[in-house]
Amino acid sequence: MYKFVVVTDPDSAPGFRLAGADVFEASSLDEAKKIIPSLLYKDDTGIIAISEDLMPALDEKMQEKLGKTYRPIIIPIPSRIKGIERTSYIERMLQRAIGYNIVIRR
């Protein structure tokens, strides 16, 4: 059985632990650079949820690999920064999933 793994900041980690996920805390981009690549090569990792704030820690080659891999599945967790426009986040996720840019209008 595959594991659900979360890489996030120390403030968000307890909530994911309560949900039953394996959690790796990264308080800086340097820590994320050490944690994330090692998770990609574990045979028991099925899904990795990564805080969107930590995604820039990965170099371009690694981000390309994440986009092409089928296992583990990589899920970015939206940032908690105030002022983020949720519709633009949803549009980016849809574009990544299906390859087309869909504009959400109200």
C-alpha positions as CSV (number, residue, x, y, z in Angstrom):
1,M,0.0,0.0,0.0
2,Y,1.3,3.4,-0.9
3,K,1.8,6.3,1.6
4,F,0.4,9.8,1.5
5,V,3.3,12.1,2.3
6,V,3.1,15.9,3.0
7,V,6.0,18.3,2.9
8,T,5.0,21.5,4.6
9,D,6.0,24.3,7.0
10,P,6.2,23.6,10.7
11,D,3.0,25.6,11.4
12,S,0.8,23.4,9.1
13,A,2.4,20.0,10.0
14,P,0.3,19.2,13.0
15,G,-3.0,19.4,11.1
16,F,-1.7,16.9,8.4
17,R,-0.4,14.6,11.1
18,L,-3.9,14.6,12.7
19,A,-5.2,13.6,9.3
20,G,-2.9,10.5,9.3
21,A,-0.4,11.6,6.7
22,D,3.4,11.1,7.0
23,V,4.7,14.7,7.4
24,F,8.1,16.1,6.7
25,E,8.7,19.6,7.9
26,A,10.7,22.1,5.9
27,S,11.1,25.6,7.4
28,S,13.3,26.8,4.6
29,L,13.9,26.1,0.9
30,D,17.2,24.5,1.7
31,E,15.5,21.9,3.9
32,A,12.9,21.2,1.1
33,K,15.8,20.6,-1.4
34,K,17.0,17.8,0.8
35,I,13.7,16.2,1.7
36,I,11.7,16.2,-1.6
37,P,14.2,14.4,-4.0
38,S,14.6,11.5,-1.5
39,L,10.8,11.0,-1.4
40,L,10.6,10.6,-5.2
41,Y,12.6,7.4,-5.1
42,K,10.9,5.6,-2.3
43,D,8.9,2.6,-3.5
44,D,6.1,3.0,-0.9
45,T,5.3,6.7,-1.7
46,G,2.1,7.1,-3.7
47,I,1.2,10.8,-3.2
48,I,3.3,13.7,-2.2
49,A,1.6,17.0,-1.2
50,I,4.1,19.8,-1.3
51,S,3.4,23.3,0.1
52,E,3.4,25.7,-2.8
53,D,5.8,28.0,-1.0
54,L,8.4,25.2,-1.1
55,M,8.1,24.4,-4.8
56,P,10.7,27.0,-5.8
57,A,13.2,25.0,-3.9
58,L,13.3,22.5,-6.7
59,D,15.4,23.2,-9.7
60,E,13.9,23.3,-13.2
61,K,15.0,19.7,-14.0
62,M,13.4,18.3,-10.9
63,Q,10.1,20.3,-11.6
64,E,10.0,18.8,-15.1
65,K,10.5,15.3,-13.7
66,L,7.7,15.9,-11.2
67,G,5.4,17.0,-14.1
68,K,6.1,13.8,-16.0
69,T,6.0,11.2,-13.3
70,Y,3.0,9.0,-12.7
71,R,4.0,7.8,-9.3
72,P,4.3,9.4,-6.9
73,I,1.6,11.8,-7.7
74,I,2.6,15.4,-6.8
75,I,-0.1,17.7,-5.4
76,P,0.8,21.3,-4.6
77,I,-0.8,22.7,-1.5
78,P,-2.0,26.3,-1.9
79,S,-0.2,29.0,-0.1
80,R,-1.7,30.5,3.0
81,I,-0.6,34.0,1.9
82,K,-3.5,36.4,2.2
83,G,-4.6,38.0,-1.1
84,I,-4.2,34.9,-3.2
85,E,-6.8,34.7,-5.9
86,R,-8.4,31.3,-5.7
87,T,-9.8,31.3,-9.2
88,S,-6.3,31.8,-10.7
89,Y,-5.1,28.9,-8.5
90,I,-7.9,26.7,-9.8
91,E,-7.2,27.7,-13.4
92,R,-3.5,26.8,-13.0
93,M,-4.4,23.4,-11.6
94,L,-6.8,22.7,-14.4
95,Q,-4.2,23.7,-17.0
96,R,-1.6,21.4,-15.5
97,A,-4.1,18.5,-15.3
98,I,-5.6,18.7,-18.8
99,G,-3.2,20.8,-20.7
100,Y,-5.6,23.6,-21.6
101,N,-6.1,27.0,-20.1
102,I,-9.7,27.3,-18.9
103,V,-10.8,30.8,-17.7
104,I,-13.3,30.8,-14.9
105,R,-15.8,33.7,-15.0
106,R,-18.4,34.8,-12.6
